[in-house]
Amino acid sequence: MLEEWRREVPDVDASGMAVFGRLHRAYHRYQDQLNRIFQSFDLTMASFSILASLRRAGPPYRRTAGELADAALVTTGGITQRVDKLEAAGLVRRDRDPHDRRTVHVQLTEEGLSFTDEVTAAHFANERDMLTGLTETERDRLADLLSRLESSLDHAAARHAQGYVLRRAAHPAQGSGSSSSPQ
C-alpha cells in the first residue's frame, strides 16, 4: 500500500500507515485470539474485565459499580448489565454497604474467584503464546515504544483540543483560493 501511495500521490507522506496499519491488523488478530479464549469459558471480554478488576482488588475481591466503571472505561449502566449476567452465573454477588445503604459492592463469590483464576491463567498463557516470536528484549522494547506511541497520541489529541488544525494541501475543492479547477 505504501508503495502505491508513493507512486500515486508522491507529495503526501503516508508513512504513518506503516505503523498504524500494522497496529490495526495486529489489534484485530489479538482480539480474535482473546475472543477465542474467553468464548471457550462462555465469557465476553467485557465480562472478563469485570472479573479481572475484582480479582486485582485483592481480598475481599470487591469494588463498587463506579470503581468497576472507571476500571473498565464504561458507564455504570453498562456495568450493571454485565454484573447482572455474572451474578446470574453465580460468579459475583452484590452487597449493600452497611454504613451507606446507597453504595452497593460487587464481590467475587468463591466460585467466581476460582473461575477467574482459571480464566486468567488461560488468558495470560495465550498472551505469552502470541508473543513467542519476540525475544524478551524485543517485548520490553516494544512495550516501551507502544508507551511512547500512547504519549504521542495523547499530545496530538491535546494539540487538537487546543485548536491546532492540520493544514490541508491546497486543493481547489477545499476553497484554497486557487482559480484553477480539475478537469
PyMOL commands that set and color helices and strands:
alter all, ss='L'
color gray80, all
select helices_A, chain A and resi 2-8+16-40+45-56+65-72+76-88+110-130+136-161+172-174
alter helices_A, ss='H'
color red, helices_A
select strands_A, chain A and resi 62-64+92-96+104-108
alter strands_A, ss='S'
color yellow, strands_A
deselect
rebuild
show_as cartoon
